[in-house]
Amino acid sequence: MIKGANVGLSSLSTDVGPVMVSLGWSSPTGEGDADVSVLLLTRHGKVRGDTDFYFYNNPVAPDGSVQLLGKTPTAEGDEDRITFDLTAVPAEIERIVVAASRYRSARFSELDDLRLTLADTSGDGMLRYRVGDAGAVGALLFGEFYRRAGEWRFRAIGQGYASGLAGLATDFGVDIDDSAEAEPEEPAETPAPGTAEDPAGGRIEPAAGSPGMAPVAKPLVTEAPAAVPAQPAARPSTARKKVTLPKVARKSLAENDGWRTARLFPASALKSDRERETRATSVLLSVMAQVPEFGRRLTAGFGAPAGRMETFTEVTLPNGNAPRRPDGVIRVERAGKLWTALVETKTNGNPLKQDQVQAYADIAARRGYEAVITLSNDVELEGSRIVQVKTDGRRKNKVALRHLSWAEVAHQAQMLIRHEGVAHASHAWLLQELLHYLQHENSGCHGFQNMGPAWVPVRNGIDDETLCQGDARAVDVVESWERLVRQVCLRLGGELGEKVLPVQRARRGTDPRDRRTALADRLCLDGRLEAELRIEGTPGVLALCADLRTGKLRTSIEIPVPEQGQPLTWAKRLVRQLDEAPADLHVETLVDGETGGPRGTLERLRPEPADILPRNGARITGFRLSLFRGMGNTRGNAESGFIRSVDDSVDRFHTQVVAGLARRAPRPRQPVVGAAAG
């Protein structure tokens, strides 16, 4: 679509029910981001009330008509997704505005490839709109749904607001309260007395006098207290709120380390793969049903509405003369309508079976179910499905096939209880118990754990120089490498509470299979697997290289030099920032127009930082910091395995180098008023 164009949704699909809108962008620096918002407007162009404004502090409509699903990494950058059930939109709503905003002073002119896509719940694209030059604006209207002659239509807008999210919302009649820049982070260890629960299930806010608020003085009087005037209704605030569990665990009451904490979901007694699959399915589905935020997080992206969720295991479904029993069923009810998904689970590295998933897809299509969800340790890649199924184009009901990795399940649970927050302390405890189960060595739910059967032959072929370009086994290894890198991103992002994404250097629009074939050919030539991770809030990009010829893993990051100052000052400051980094850290000076400058270990540079400076006075553009370690040999996740060595390398480099740089980054000086001289 082009700016200003409009189209009727009935012309795009014969069954206009729930739809998904994805807003996307990319950033040249890798640190740009934006937040989506939705406004429901009457024929007067205003909201009925503040609750018609949906954004990160109010993400779900009680009637299920709007759900903000959050961010999803794609090959083209980030996408922020929203589902709309247009049949549930109240009759008095004439327009639905879809917008996005930058935080504080950031502007959309700093982002590239602003785009909107519209798809049905099965994932089939209906339309696409690319916004041109957005300009230096803090908020942007991407488009809107509107009613015309009883039909929903969509219009591409592309209009900016310099005043940001608060200004955009105010123009549409929302009364914004931005008196505070941010809410204090409050542990959710136990519900505070007088705490008010958000009926949408998103946050807990302390009442006056509860922990985290200023104490209220009580007058010592015996007469009846004066009448308290009614307080005005709370206004929506664009300040972000967090309610999380305490980051430091309580001191245990156990007498010694031999006392094991009682667990809700024990895993040590599991003996067979069938037991593991049954237990894992039951544990996950029960927690999804009891913790609304978690259940919505895992199913909303699959087209499920917001509503009452029930989950079931070992359900028998008729299928001719051979009834089928999927591992689980998820049902969501909203306004008398049901959304149903069949669940097929595998643990302990066991592969999903093509015929089994195909049978469930056929059953779902016949029974009018909406989705089949597969769960396994495999991480699905773009353009490379874990399981392929055939669909009958003659059937009106389209079944969406979706895949989840156990690593992604653990990531979402970690993000909720450690960083984003849940509504109740009991919900946080349930998620903790789920995480403990998933991470138990006997659960079989550890995520991607095996580089595949091609790993050893490819390594041997590189060693003896017999691996040729075009070898399909090299492509298999590249796909396994990408799965491992994506899992590293999920795990690290869950621990940090930050977005961690793999960086793709291929030209935009390149077919993922063609890109992997090119990477496989490079692997045959130079024997290296390479990846880059962008960690939000950290300088530079973390680079990871596995050299199969030398058996070495290298983790590195490039730090640009400041715009002002002298080279010796830069070198001394860098050494101070690395005061807790390991002595074997390699430091290399990046010199303009040259392949490399002076280099040395941190141990050698600490007493003499000037040794890292080029003798010829060449212009320094930055410094590269690197750590090396031996690479695991086996294809699995044992102590000596390749996967374990990659995890350990990334963890060590981030903890000992990257995190230290972020903590000790120079900050602008603040003027001191009234300080004594000297």
C-alpha positions as CSV (number, residue, x, y, z in Angstrom):
1,M,0.0,0.0,0.0
2,I,1.0,3.6,-0.4
3,K,0.3,6.5,2.0
4,G,-3.4,7.5,2.1
5,A,-4.6,4.3,0.3
6,N,-7.4,2.3,1.8
7,V,-8.8,-1.2,1.2
8,G,-11.8,-3.2,2.5
9,L,-10.8,-6.2,4.5
10,S,-13.5,-8.4,2.8
11,S,-11.6,-8.0,-0.4
12,L,-8.5,-9.5,1.2
13,S,-10.1,-12.5,2.9
14,T,-13.4,-14.2,2.8
15,D,-13.4,-14.7,6.6
16,V,-12.5,-11.5,8.3
17,G,-12.3,-12.5,12.0
18,P,-9.3,-12.0,14.2
19,V,-6.3,-10.3,12.5
20,M,-2.8,-9.5,13.4
21,V,-1.0,-6.2,12.8
22,S,2.8,-6.2,13.0
23,L,4.8,-2.9,13.2
24,G,8.4,-3.2,12.3
25,W,11.6,-1.2,12.1
26,S,15.3,-1.5,12.2
27,S,18.1,0.6,13.7
28,P,21.5,1.4,12.2
29,T,23.0,1.5,15.7
30,G,21.0,-1.5,17.0
31,E,19.8,0.4,20.0
32,G,16.7,2.0,18.6
33,D,13.2,0.8,19.7
34,A,9.6,2.0,19.8
35,D,6.4,1.0,21.6
36,V,3.1,0.3,19.9
37,S,-0.2,1.8,21.0
38,V,-3.9,1.5,20.0
39,L,-6.8,4.0,20.4
40,L,-10.5,3.1,19.9
41,L,-12.3,6.2,18.7
42,T,-16.0,7.1,18.3
43,R,-17.5,8.9,15.3
44,H,-16.3,12.2,17.0
45,G,-12.7,11.1,16.7
46,K,-12.2,10.8,20.5
47,V,-11.9,7.9,22.9
48,R,-14.9,7.1,25.1
49,G,-12.6,7.1,28.1
50,D,-9.0,6.5,29.1
51,T,-9.5,2.7,29.0
52,D,-9.8,2.9,25.2
53,F,-6.1,3.7,25.1
54,Y,-4.0,0.5,24.9
55,F,-0.2,0.6,25.4
56,Y,2.5,-1.1,27.5
57,N,0.8,-0.2,30.8
58,N,-2.6,-1.3,29.5
59,P,-2.0,-4.1,26.9
60,V,-5.2,-6.1,26.8
61,A,-8.9,-5.1,26.3
62,P,-11.2,-6.9,28.7
63,D,-13.5,-8.0,25.8
64,G,-10.5,-9.4,23.9
65,S,-10.9,-7.0,21.0
66,V,-7.3,-5.7,21.4
67,Q,-4.2,-7.5,22.6
68,L,-0.6,-6.1,22.5
69,L,1.6,-9.2,22.2
70,G,5.0,-7.6,22.6
71,K,8.2,-7.8,20.4
72,T,9.3,-10.6,18.2
73,P,12.7,-10.8,16.4
74,T,12.6,-11.4,12.7
75,A,15.1,-11.5,9.9
76,E,14.1,-7.9,9.0
77,G,14.5,-6.6,12.5
78,D,12.1,-6.3,15.4
79,E,8.3,-6.6,15.0
80,D,5.7,-5.4,17.6
81,R,2.5,-7.4,17.2
82,I,-1.1,-6.7,18.0
83,T,-4.1,-8.9,17.5
84,F,-7.6,-7.4,16.8
85,D,-10.9,-9.3,17.1
86,L,-12.9,-6.9,14.9
87,T,-16.1,-8.8,15.7
88,A,-15.7,-7.9,19.4
89,V,-15.2,-4.2,18.9
90,P,-18.1,-2.3,20.5
91,A,-20.6,-0.9,18.0
92,E,-20.0,2.8,19.0
93,I,-16.3,2.5,18.0
94,E,-15.9,3.8,14.4
95,R,-12.1,3.9,14.1
96,I,-9.1,2.0,15.5
97,V,-5.8,3.9,15.3
98,V,-2.5,2.0,15.3
99,A,0.5,4.0,16.4
100,A,4.0,3.7,17.8
101,S,6.1,6.0,19.9
102,R,9.8,6.5,20.8
103,Y,10.9,7.0,24.4
104,R,11.8,10.4,25.7
105,S,13.9,12.4,23.2
106,A,14.4,9.6,20.6
107,R,12.9,10.2,17.2
108,F,11.6,8.0,14.3
109,S,14.1,9.6,11.9
110,E,16.7,7.5,13.7
111,L,14.9,4.2,12.6
112,D,15.0,2.6,9.2
113,D,12.4,0.5,7.3
114,L,9.3,1.5,9.1
115,R,6.6,-0.9,8.1
116,L,3.2,-2.3,8.9
117,T,1.9,-5.8,7.9
118,L,-1.6,-7.2,8.3
119,A,-2.1,-10.9,8.5
120,D,-4.8,-13.4,9.5
121,T,-4.4,-15.6,12.5
122,S,-2.8,-18.4,10.5
123,G,0.0,-16.0,9.5
124,D,-1.0,-15.5,5.9
125,G,-0.2,-11.9,4.8
126,M,-3.1,-9.7,3.7
127,L,-1.3,-6.3,3.1
128,R,1.9,-4.5,3.7
129,Y,2.7,-0.8,4.1
130,R,6.1,0.9,4.2
131,V,6.3,4.3,5.8
132,G,8.6,6.8,4.0
133,D,10.6,9.5,5.7
134,A,8.9,9.8,9.1
135,G,10.9,12.9,10.1
136,A,12.0,14.0,13.6
137,V,8.8,12.9,15.4
138,G,8.3,11.1,18.7
139,A,5.1,9.3,17.7
140,L,3.8,8.0,14.4
141,L,0.4,7.0,13.2
142,F,0.9,3.9,11.0
143,G,-2.7,3.3,10.0
144,E,-6.2,2.8,11.1
145,F,-9.2,0.5,10.8
146,Y,-12.5,2.2,10.2
147,R,-16.1,1.2,9.5
148,R,-17.7,2.1,6.1
149,A,-21.2,0.8,5.1
150,G,-21.0,-2.0,7.7
151,E,-17.5,-3.2,6.6
152,W,-14.1,-2.8,8.2
153,R,-11.5,-1.1,6.0
154,F,-7.9,-0.2,6.5
155,R,-6.2,3.1,5.7
156,A,-2.4,3.7,5.5
157,I,-1.6,7.0,7.3
158,G,2.1,7.6,8.1
159,Q,1.5,10.8,10.1
160,G,3.9,11.9,12.8
161,Y,3.6,13.6,16.2
162,A,6.5,15.7,17.5
163,S,5.0,15.6,21.1
164,G,5.4,11.8,21.5
165,L,3.0,9.3,23.0
166,A,1.5,11.7,25.6
167,G,0.7,14.3,22.9
168,L,-0.8,11.8,20.5
169,A,-3.0,10.3,23.2
170,T,-4.1,13.7,24.5
171,D,-5.2,14.8,21.0
172,F,-7.5,11.8,20.9
173,G,-9.1,12.7,24.2
174,V,-7.0,10.7,26.7
175,D,-6.2,12.4,30.0
176,I,-2.5,11.5,30.5
177,D,-0.8,11.7,33.9
178,D,2.9,12.0,33.4
179,S,3.8,13.7,36.7
180,A,6.4,11.0,37.3
181,E,9.1,9.8,35.0
182,A,9.1,6.3,36.3
183,E,7.5,4.1,39.0
184,P,9.8,2.5,41.6
185,E,10.5,-1.1,41.2
186,E,8.8,-3.1,43.9
187,P,9.4,-6.7,44.9
188,A,6.4,-8.9,44.7
189,E,7.5,-11.2,47.5
190,T,4.2,-10.9,49.3
191,P,1.1,-8.9,48.4
192,A,1.1,-5.6,50.3
193,P,-1.8,-4.8,52.6
194,G,-4.3,-2.6,50.7
195,T,-2.9,-3.6,47.4
196,A,-5.2,-3.0,44.4
197,E,-5.2,-5.7,41.7
198,D,-5.5,-4.6,38.1
199,P,-8.5,-6.7,36.7
200,A,-6.6,-7.0,33.4
201,G,-4.0,-9.1,35.3
202,G,-1.1,-6.9,34.5
203,R,0.2,-5.0,37.6
204,I,-0.1,-4.4,41.3
205,E,0.1,-0.8,42.5
206,P,0.6,0.0,46.2
207,A,-2.1,1.9,48.1
208,A,-1.2,4.9,50.2
209,G,0.7,3.8,53.2
210,S,1.9,0.5,51.8
211,P,5.5,-0.4,51.1
212,G,7.1,1.8,48.5
213,M,5.0,4.8,49.3
214,A,5.5,7.7,51.7
215,P,4.1,7.0,55.2
216,V,0.8,8.6,56.1
217,A,0.8,10.4,59.5
218,K,-2.2,9.6,61.6
219,P,-3.6,12.4,63.9
220,L,-3.9,11.4,67.6
221,V,-7.5,12.5,68.1
222,T,-10.5,10.8,69.6
223,E,-13.3,12.6,67.7
224,A,-14.6,11.2,64.4
225,P,-12.3,11.9,61.5
226,A,-13.3,14.5,59.0
227,A,-14.9,13.3,55.8
228,V,-12.3,12.5,53.1
229,P,-13.2,14.1,49.7
230,A,-13.6,11.6,46.9
231,Q,-10.4,11.1,44.9
232,P,-10.6,11.6,41.1
233,A,-10.2,8.5,39.0
234,A,-6.6,7.5,38.3
235,R,-5.4,8.7,34.9
236,P,-3.3,6.5,32.6
237,S,0.4,7.2,32.9
238,T,3.0,6.5,30.3
239,A,5.7,6.0,33.0
240,R,6.7,2.3,32.9
241,K,5.9,0.1,35.9
242,K,7.6,-3.0,37.1
243,V,6.6,-5.5,39.7
244,T,9.2,-8.3,40.1
245,L,10.4,-10.9,42.5
246,P,13.3,-10.0,44.8
247,K,16.5,-10.5,42.9
248,V,18.2,-11.9,46.0
249,A,16.8,-15.1,47.5
250,R,15.9,-15.3,51.1
251,K,18.3,-17.1,53.5
252,S,17.4,-20.7,53.6
253,L,16.2,-22.3,56.9
254,A,17.8,-25.6,56.1
255,E,20.4,-26.9,58.5
256,N,22.8,-27.9,55.7
257,D,23.1,-28.1,51.9
258,G,21.8,-31.7,52.0
259,W,18.3,-30.5,52.8
260,R,16.4,-30.3,49.5
261,T,13.6,-27.8,49.0
262,A,10.2,-29.4,48.4
263,R,9.1,-28.8,44.9
264,L,5.7,-28.6,43.3
265,F,6.9,-30.3,40.2
266,P,9.5,-33.0,41.1
267,A,11.6,-34.3,38.2
268,S,14.1,-36.7,39.8
269,A,11.9,-39.8,39.7
270,L,11.2,-39.6,35.9
271,K,12.5,-42.7,34.2
272,S,11.3,-42.8,30.6
273,D,10.8,-40.4,27.7
274,R,7.1,-41.0,27.8
275,E,7.0,-40.0,31.5
276,R,9.0,-36.9,30.7
277,E,6.6,-35.9,27.9
278,T,3.5,-36.4,29.9
279,R,4.9,-34.6,33.0
280,A,6.3,-31.7,31.0
281,T,3.0,-31.2,29.1
282,S,0.9,-31.3,32.3
283,V,3.2,-28.9,34.2
284,L,3.4,-26.4,31.4
285,L,-0.3,-26.4,30.6
286,S,-1.4,-26.2,34.2
287,V,0.8,-23.1,34.8
288,M,-0.4,-21.5,31.6
289,A,-4.0,-21.8,32.9
290,Q,-3.2,-20.5,36.4
291,V,-1.0,-17.5,35.4
292,P,-2.9,-15.4,32.9
293,E,0.1,-13.3,31.9
294,F,2.1,-16.4,31.0
295,G,-0.7,-18.1,29.2
296,R,-1.4,-15.1,27.1
297,R,2.3,-14.6,26.4
298,L,2.6,-18.0,24.9
299,T,-0.7,-18.2,23.0
300,A,-1.5,-14.6,21.9
301,G,1.0,-14.8,19.1
302,F,-0.8,-17.9,17.8
303,G,-4.1,-15.9,17.5
304,A,-5.7,-16.9,20.8
305,P,-8.1,-14.3,22.3
306,A,-7.8,-12.9,25.8
307,G,-10.3,-14.9,27.9
308,R,-10.8,-17.7,30.3
309,M,-8.2,-20.4,29.6
310,E,-8.5,-24.1,30.4
311,T,-6.0,-26.8,29.5
312,F,-6.3,-30.6,29.2
313,T,-4.0,-33.5,28.8
314,E,-4.3,-37.0,27.1
315,V,-7.5,-36.1,25.3
316,T,-8.9,-38.8,23.0
317,L,-10.2,-37.5,19.7
318,P,-12.1,-39.6,17.1
319,N,-10.1,-40.3,13.9
320,G,-11.8,-43.1,11.9
321,N,-10.9,-46.5,13.3
322,A,-7.8,-45.2,15.1
323,P,-8.6,-42.5,17.7
324,R,-5.8,-40.0,18.4
325,R,-4.6,-38.7,21.7
326,P,-2.6,-35.4,21.5
327,D,-0.4,-34.6,24.5
328,G,-2.6,-31.6,25.3
329,V,-5.4,-29.3,24.4
330,I,-5.6,-25.5,25.1
331,R,-9.1,-23.9,25.0
332,V,-9.8,-20.2,25.5
333,E,-13.3,-18.9,25.8
334,R,-14.4,-15.3,25.2
335,A,-17.9,-14.0,24.7
336,G,-19.2,-17.6,24.1
337,K,-16.7,-18.3,21.4
338,L,-14.0,-21.0,21.7
339,W,-10.4,-21.0,20.5
340,T,-8.8,-24.5,20.5
341,A,-5.3,-25.7,19.9
342,L,-3.9,-29.2,20.0
343,V,-0.5,-29.6,21.6
344,E,2.2,-32.2,20.6
345,T,5.2,-32.4,22.9
346,K,8.6,-33.9,22.7
347,T,11.4,-33.9,25.3
348,N,15.0,-35.1,25.7
349,G,15.9,-34.3,22.1
350,N,13.3,-36.6,20.5
351,P,12.2,-35.3,17.1
352,L,8.6,-34.5,16.2
353,K,7.0,-37.0,13.9
354,Q,5.7,-35.8,10.6
355,D,2.8,-38.3,10.4
356,Q,1.7,-37.5,13.9
357,V,1.6,-33.8,13.5
358,Q,-0.1,-34.2,10.1
359,A,-2.8,-36.3,11.7
360,Y,-3.4,-33.6,14.4
361,A,-3.6,-30.9,11.7
362,D,-6.2,-32.9,9.8
363,I,-8.2,-33.5,13.0
364,A,-8.1,-29.8,13.9
365,A,-9.3,-28.9,10.4
366,R,-12.2,-31.3,10.6
367,R,-13.3,-30.2,14.0
368,G,-12.9,-26.5,13.4
369,Y,-9.9,-26.0,15.8
370,E,-7.6,-23.1,15.2
371,A,-4.1,-24.3,15.8
372,V,-1.7,-27.1,16.3
373,I,1.2,-26.2,18.6
374,T,4.4,-28.3,18.7
375,L,6.9,-28.2,21.6
376,S,10.4,-29.7,21.5
377,N,14.0,-28.8,22.2
378,D,14.5,-27.7,18.6
379,V,14.6,-24.0,17.8
380,E,12.6,-23.1,14.7
381,L,14.4,-20.9,12.1
382,E,12.8,-18.6,9.6
383,G,12.3,-20.4,6.3
384,S,13.1,-23.8,7.9
385,R,10.1,-25.4,9.6
386,I,10.7,-28.2,12.1
387,V,7.7,-30.1,10.7
388,Q,6.0,-29.6,7.3
389,V,2.3,-30.4,7.0
390,K,0.0,-30.4,4.0
391,T,-3.3,-28.4,4.2
392,D,-6.5,-29.1,2.3
393,G,-7.2,-25.8,0.4
394,R,-10.8,-26.8,0.0
395,R,-11.5,-26.5,3.7
396,K,-12.8,-23.2,4.9
397,N,-11.2,-23.6,8.3
398,K,-7.4,-22.9,8.2
399,V,-5.3,-24.4,10.9
400,A,-2.2,-22.6,12.0
401,L,0.9,-24.8,12.8
402,R,3.1,-23.1,15.4
403,H,6.3,-24.3,17.1
404,L,7.7,-23.4,20.6
405,S,11.1,-24.4,21.9
406,W,11.4,-25.3,25.6
407,A,14.1,-22.6,25.6
408,E,11.5,-20.0,24.6
409,V,9.1,-21.2,27.3
410,A,11.8,-20.8,29.9
411,H,12.8,-17.4,28.5
412,Q,9.2,-16.1,28.7
413,A,8.8,-17.3,32.3
414,Q,12.1,-15.7,33.2
415,M,11.2,-12.4,31.7
416,L,7.9,-12.2,33.6
417,I,9.1,-13.1,37.1
418,R,12.5,-11.4,37.0
419,H,12.0,-8.3,34.9
420,E,8.5,-7.5,33.6
421,G,6.3,-8.6,36.5
422,V,3.2,-10.6,37.3
423,A,0.1,-9.7,39.2
424,H,0.4,-12.0,42.2
425,A,3.2,-13.4,44.4
426,S,1.6,-16.8,44.0
427,H,1.8,-16.6,40.2
428,A,5.5,-15.7,40.5
429,W,6.1,-18.7,42.7
430,L,4.3,-21.0,40.2
431,L,6.6,-19.6,37.4
432,Q,9.6,-20.2,39.6
433,E,8.6,-23.8,40.1
434,L,8.1,-24.2,36.4
435,L,11.5,-22.8,35.7
436,H,13.1,-25.1,38.3
437,Y,11.4,-28.1,36.6
438,L,12.5,-27.1,33.1
439,Q,16.1,-26.6,34.2
440,H,16.3,-29.9,36.2
441,E,18.8,-32.2,34.5
442,N,16.1,-35.0,34.4
443,S,13.3,-33.0,32.8
444,G,14.4,-33.3,29.2
445,C,13.3,-29.7,28.5
446,H,16.7,-28.1,28.1
447,G,16.3,-26.6,24.6
448,F,18.7,-27.2,21.7
449,Q,21.2,-29.8,22.8
450,N,22.7,-31.4,19.8
451,M,24.6,-30.1,16.7
452,G,23.3,-33.0,14.7
453,P,24.8,-36.0,12.8
454,A,26.5,-33.8,10.3
455,W,28.7,-32.1,13.0
456,V,31.5,-34.7,13.2
457,P,31.8,-35.4,9.5
458,V,32.0,-31.6,8.7
459,R,34.6,-31.1,11.4
460,N,36.7,-34.0,10.0
461,G,36.2,-32.7,6.5
462,I,37.6,-29.3,7.5
463,D,40.5,-30.9,9.3
464,D,41.6,-33.0,6.4
465,E,40.5,-30.3,3.8
466,T,38.0,-32.7,2.0
467,L,34.9,-30.7,2.6
468,C,33.7,-29.1,-0.6
469,Q,31.3,-26.3,-1.3
470,G,27.8,-27.5,-2.0
471,D,28.0,-30.2,0.6
472,A,24.5,-30.5,2.2
473,R,26.1,-31.5,5.5
474,A,27.6,-28.0,5.8
475,V,24.2,-26.4,5.4
476,D,22.9,-28.7,8.2
477,V,25.8,-27.5,10.5
478,V,25.0,-23.8,9.6
479,E,21.3,-24.4,10.6
480,S,22.4,-26.0,13.8
481,W,24.7,-23.1,14.5
482,E,21.9,-20.6,14.0
483,R,19.6,-22.6,16.3
484,L,22.3,-22.5,19.0
485,V,22.9,-18.8,18.6
486,R,19.1,-18.1,18.9
487,Q,19.0,-20.2,22.0
488,V,22.0,-18.2,23.5
489,C,20.1,-15.0,22.8
490,L,17.0,-16.3,24.6
491,R,18.9,-17.5,27.6
492,L,21.0,-14.4,27.9
493,G,18.0,-12.1,27.3
494,G,16.1,-13.9,30.1
495,E,18.9,-13.5,32.6
496,L,19.5,-9.8,31.8
497,G,16.0,-8.7,31.1
498,E,17.2,-7.0,28.0
499,K,16.5,-7.7,24.3
500,V,19.3,-9.9,22.8
501,L,19.0,-10.6,19.1
502,P,21.2,-12.2,16.5
503,V,22.4,-9.8,13.8
504,Q,21.9,-10.8,10.2
505,R,24.3,-9.1,7.7
506,A,22.6,-10.4,4.6
507,R,20.9,-8.0,2.2
508,R,17.3,-7.3,3.3
509,G,14.8,-9.6,1.5
510,T,17.4,-12.4,0.9
511,D,15.8,-15.8,1.1
512,P,17.0,-17.4,4.4
513,R,17.8,-20.7,2.6
514,D,20.1,-18.8,0.1
515,R,21.8,-17.0,3.0
516,R,22.5,-20.3,4.8
517,T,23.8,-21.9,1.6
518,A,26.3,-19.0,1.2
519,L,27.4,-19.3,4.8
520,A,27.9,-23.0,4.3
521,D,30.1,-22.3,1.3
522,R,32.2,-19.9,3.5
523,L,32.4,-22.6,6.2
524,C,33.9,-25.0,3.6
525,L,36.5,-22.3,2.6
526,D,37.7,-20.8,5.9
527,G,36.4,-23.4,8.5
528,R,34.7,-20.7,10.7
529,L,31.2,-20.3,12.1
530,E,30.5,-16.7,13.0
531,A,27.6,-14.8,14.6
532,E,26.9,-11.4,16.2
533,L,24.6,-10.7,19.1
534,R,23.2,-7.2,19.8
535,I,22.5,-6.7,23.5
536,E,20.3,-3.7,24.2
537,G,22.0,-1.2,26.4
538,T,25.5,-2.3,25.8
539,P,28.2,-0.6,23.5
540,G,28.9,-2.4,20.3
541,V,28.0,-5.9,19.1
542,L,29.2,-9.1,20.7
543,A,30.9,-11.2,18.0
544,L,31.2,-15.0,18.3
545,C,33.5,-17.1,16.1
546,A,34.1,-20.8,16.2
547,D,37.2,-21.7,14.3
548,L,36.9,-25.4,13.4
549,R,40.5,-25.5,12.0
550,T,42.2,-24.3,15.2
551,G,39.5,-25.6,17.7
552,K,39.3,-22.1,19.3
553,L,36.3,-20.0,20.3
554,R,36.6,-16.2,20.2
555,T,34.2,-13.8,21.8
556,S,34.9,-10.1,21.0
557,I,33.4,-6.6,21.0
558,E,34.5,-3.4,19.2
559,I,34.4,-0.2,21.3
560,P,34.5,3.1,19.3
561,V,36.6,5.9,20.7
562,P,35.1,9.1,22.0
563,E,34.6,12.0,19.6
564,Q,36.9,14.2,21.8
565,G,40.1,13.6,23.8
566,Q,43.6,12.3,23.3
567,P,44.6,8.7,22.4
568,L,46.6,8.3,25.6
569,T,43.5,9.4,27.6
570,W,41.4,6.9,25.8
571,A,43.8,4.1,26.5
572,K,44.1,4.9,30.2
573,R,40.3,5.1,30.5
574,L,39.8,1.8,28.8
575,V,42.3,0.1,31.1
576,R,40.5,1.6,34.1
577,Q,37.1,0.4,32.8
578,L,38.6,-3.1,32.5
579,D,40.0,-3.3,36.1
580,E,38.0,-6.5,36.8
581,A,38.4,-8.1,33.4
582,P,40.6,-11.2,33.1
583,A,44.3,-10.7,32.6
584,D,44.2,-12.8,29.4
585,L,41.8,-10.4,27.6
586,H,43.3,-9.4,24.3
587,V,43.1,-5.7,23.4
588,E,43.6,-4.6,19.8
589,T,43.7,-1.0,18.5
590,L,41.6,-0.4,15.4
591,V,43.4,2.0,13.1
592,D,41.8,3.9,10.2
593,G,42.7,2.5,6.8
594,E,44.8,-0.4,8.2
595,T,44.0,-4.0,8.9
596,G,45.1,-3.9,12.5
597,G,47.0,-1.9,15.0
598,P,49.0,-2.7,18.1
599,R,47.7,-5.4,20.3
600,G,48.4,-7.1,23.6
601,T,47.0,-8.8,26.7
602,L,45.4,-6.7,29.4
603,E,48.0,-8.1,31.8
604,R,50.8,-6.4,29.8
605,L,48.9,-3.2,29.2
606,R,47.8,-2.4,32.7
607,P,51.2,-0.9,33.8
608,E,51.8,0.7,30.4
609,P,48.5,1.7,28.6
610,A,50.5,3.7,26.0
611,D,51.8,0.4,24.5
612,I,48.5,0.0,22.7
613,L,48.9,3.2,20.8
614,P,50.2,3.2,17.2
615,R,53.8,4.5,16.8
616,N,53.1,6.2,13.5
617,G,50.4,8.5,14.8
618,A,47.7,6.8,12.7
619,R,44.1,7.8,13.6
620,I,42.5,5.4,16.1
621,T,38.9,4.5,15.4
622,G,38.3,2.1,18.3
623,F,39.5,-0.9,20.3
624,R,38.6,-4.6,19.9
625,L,38.4,-6.7,23.1
626,S,38.7,-10.5,22.7
627,L,38.7,-13.6,24.8
628,F,39.8,-17.1,23.5
629,R,39.1,-20.6,24.8
630,G,39.2,-24.1,23.6
631,M,36.2,-25.4,21.7
632,G,34.3,-28.5,22.8
633,N,34.7,-31.5,20.6
634,T,31.5,-33.5,20.9
635,R,28.2,-32.4,19.3
636,G,26.2,-32.5,22.5
637,N,25.9,-30.5,25.7
638,A,28.2,-32.5,27.9
639,E,31.0,-30.8,29.8
640,S,33.3,-31.5,26.8
641,G,30.6,-30.6,24.2
642,F,30.6,-27.8,21.7
643,I,27.3,-26.3,22.9
644,R,28.5,-26.1,26.5
645,S,31.7,-24.4,25.4
646,V,29.8,-21.8,23.4
647,D,27.5,-21.0,26.4
648,D,30.4,-20.7,28.8
649,S,32.3,-18.4,26.4
650,V,29.4,-16.0,26.0
651,D,28.7,-16.0,29.7
652,R,32.3,-15.4,30.7
653,F,32.8,-12.6,28.1
654,H,29.6,-10.8,29.0
655,T,30.0,-11.1,32.8
656,Q,33.7,-10.2,32.9
657,V,34.1,-7.8,30.0
658,V,30.8,-6.4,28.6
659,A,29.0,-5.8,31.9
660,G,32.1,-4.2,33.4
661,L,32.3,-1.7,30.5
662,A,28.6,-0.8,30.9
663,R,29.0,-0.3,34.6
664,R,32.1,1.9,34.3
665,A,31.1,3.9,31.2
666,P,32.0,7.6,31.6
667,R,29.0,9.8,32.5
668,P,28.7,13.5,31.9
669,R,29.7,15.6,34.9
670,Q,26.9,17.3,36.8
671,P,27.5,20.8,38.2
672,V,27.9,20.9,41.9
673,V,26.2,23.8,43.6
674,G,27.5,25.2,46.9
675,A,30.4,22.7,47.3
676,A,33.5,24.0,49.1
677,A,36.6,24.6,47.1
678,G,39.5,22.1,47.6
